[in-house]
Amino acid sequence: MKTTERLQWIKNGINIKIYKEDKMKKLLLLLLTALFTSIALAGTALAIPVVNFSFEEPALVDGAWVDDSVTGWSFATWSNGVVQTYDPGAEIAAVPDGENVAVIGGGGIIYQALNDGVPTGSTEVTLSVDIGRSGYGLELSPFSIGVYEGTEFDDDNLIASYYSTMDPVSLAPGEFTTLTLSGIADISAPLMIAFCAQGVRGQTQLLIDNVQVNTAHAPEPATLLLLGSGLAGLAGVRRRMKK
């Protein structure tokens, strides 16, 4: 074979190899785009409405409160429990959302059955809430949060929970922090969310605000299996192209 012919043969081989590599990359990109789009759609968040989520009803003047009343929420108290809707006014420069907060302490609970249940199928439920400490320096109450399937306080139906291990003075007076908890609901059912606080009336309080609940379909195992199978198949194609 002449030198010029050999060079042309090598050049053609390189061009073919580059073409195959480009084709392989395009196939990989298309597959990954399709698969990750499917996963992203599966995880798209859907908000479940929470009635009076930031406790703006009723409207109150600065420093005013209403005892034993949280519009849109059910409540219970025991011992020296307290449940209030409260506008901190000058006590706190700014609350996370709106003007009002809910106050729980001394043995009180507020809870709400959400009208919109979770979608059918395996669904991730996420609850977020801003919790805060009194602006007057009362310590943060020990507290717990629960998300339930159904409308009963049954531990068998508890899909997400938080039991506070926070130091009672870990937040500065008037300071808030956001807590997020999530769990998997396996059936289409109503949800119930609950906030409970202990402590000593007049010494501890829990302030809560901006309660949000979202759901998202968890990626199905079949989708993840498809991703793995697709990548394995492309690896095989790559090996064949190299031959």
N, C-alpha and C positions, 0 to 999 in steps of 0.2 A: 504494500500500500504506500502510495506516495505521501510525502510529508504534508502537502496541502490537503489531501484527502483525509489523512489521519486527524489533522487539526479540525476539519469540518465535521468529522464524525464525533470528535470530543465535544465540539461546540453544540452540535445537535443533541447530544446526550445531556449536556448541562441544561439546555433549554427545556428539554422534556422533564428533567428532574425538578427544575424550578416551577414548571407548569403544574406538575403533580403536587408539589409542596403548597403552592398557592391554592389549588383546588381543595386540598386537605384542610388548610386553615379556614377557608370559607365554609366548608362543611361543619367544622368544629364550632365556628362562630355562630352559624345558624342554629345548630343544636343547642348550644349553651343559651343563646338568646331565648329560644322557645321554652326551654325547660325552666330557666330562672324567671321568665315571665309568668309561667304557670304557678310557680311557687310564690311569687310576689302577689299574684291575684288571690291565691289561697289564703294569704296572710293579711289581706286588706282589712283594716280596722273598721268596725261598725259601732257607732256610739249607741248605747242604750240610755234613753232619757231618764234622768233622776229628777224627780219633782223637787223644786226649791233647793237645787243643788248647792247654792251659795247662801241660803238662808236669808234672802232679801225680803221675804214675806213673813211677817208684816213689816212695812216701812217704819223705822224708828228714828227718833232724834238722837243726837250724840249723847252717849251715856245712859240711854234708856234700855230696859230689858223687859221681857215678858216671862214670868215663871210658868213652868209646867206647860209649855206650848212651843211646838216646832212645826209650823205649817207644812203639811204634806208628809210628815213623818209620824210614826207611832212611837210611844215612849213608855217607860216604866221607871219607877224609883223605889228604893228600899232603904232601910236604915235612915241616914240623913241625906239621901240622894238629892241631886239637883239637876234639872234640865231647863235650859233657858234659851231663848233667842235674844241676842245682845248686840247692840251697836256700841263698840268700845269707845268711839269718839276720840277724845284727846288721850285716852289711856294708851292707844296704839296708833302710831302715825299712819300706817296703812296696812289693811288686811289683804290677803292674797286676791280676793275677788269681791267687788262690791263694797258694802258698808258693814253688813252684819256677819256674825259668826254664831255657831251653836256652842253652848257651854254645857259640859257634862261633868259631874263630880260627885264624890261621896257615896256612890252606889246608884248610878243611873245608867240607862241605856236608851238610845234612839235607834230605830230601825225602819226600813222601808222595803216593801215588796214592789219590785219593778214590774210595770205593766207589760213591757215587751220582754218576752222570754228569749233565751238563746236560740240561734238558728239550729236546725236539725243537723246532727252529726257531731263529730269530735270538734269542740270549739274551745279556744283559749279565752278565758275571761280575765280582764285586768281592771283592778280598782286602784284609783289614785286619789289621795286626799291630802290636804294641807292641815297639819296639826300644829297647835301653838300653845305657848305658855302665857298666863295672865300678865298683863302689863303692870299690875300692881305688885308683882313679885311673888305671888302664890306659887308653890311648887307644882310641877307637872304631875297630874294624877297617873297612877298605874292604869293602863288601859289595854283593851284588846279590840281587834277588828275581825269580823267574819264575813265571808261570802258563802251563801248557801244555795243549793238547788232546792226549789220548792219554797214553802212558806212556813216551815217549822224549824225551831232551834234544835235540830237533830245532828249530832256529831257525824252520823253516817252520811249526811247530806252536805257536810262542810267541804268545800272545794278549795278554799284559800283562807288563810288566817294569819294574824300577826299578834303576838303577845309581847307587849312592850318590856324591853330590858333597859330602857333609857334611864340615865341618871335623872332624878327629879329636877336638877338644876342644870342639865346639859344644854338647855336653851336659855338664852337671855330673856329677861322679862319683855313680853311683846314680840318675841321672835317666833317665826313659823318655819317648818321644814316639810317637805313633800315625802310621803310614804307611798310606795307602790307594791301591790301584791297581785299574784296571778295564779290561776289554776285551770284545770281542764274539766269542762262539763261535757259529759258523754251523751246526754239526752236533751231533747227540746223540752224545756221546762221554765217556769218563772224563776227569777232569782230574788234573793233577799240579802240585803246588806245590813250590818249591825255594828254599832260602836258602843262600847261599854267602858265606863270609868269607875274606879274605886277611889279610895283615899278618904280624907277627913274633910267634911264640909267646913269651909272657911279657911282651910289650910292648903288644899290642893284643888286644881281645876284642869280640865282638858278643853281647849278650844279647837273646833274643827271648821273647815271651810272648803269650798270648791271640790265637791265630791263628784268624781267622773268614773263612769263604767264603760268599757269598750270590749267588744268581742272580735275575734278573728278566727277563721277556720284554720285549724292546725294543718300543716302539710301532710297529706296522706302518705302512708308508707309506700304505696304504689308509685307515687310521684318521685320519691327519693330513689326507689329501685330503678325507675326509668332513667334517672340521671346517671346512676352507676352503670347501667347496661349500655347506655348511649356512649359513655366515655370508653368503656371496654371495647365496644364495637368499633369506635374510631381508631383505637390503638391497633386493632386487627387490620383495619383498612390501611393504616400507615405502614404496617409491616409488609403488606402485599404490594403497596406502591413502590417500596424500596427494592423489590425483586426485579 
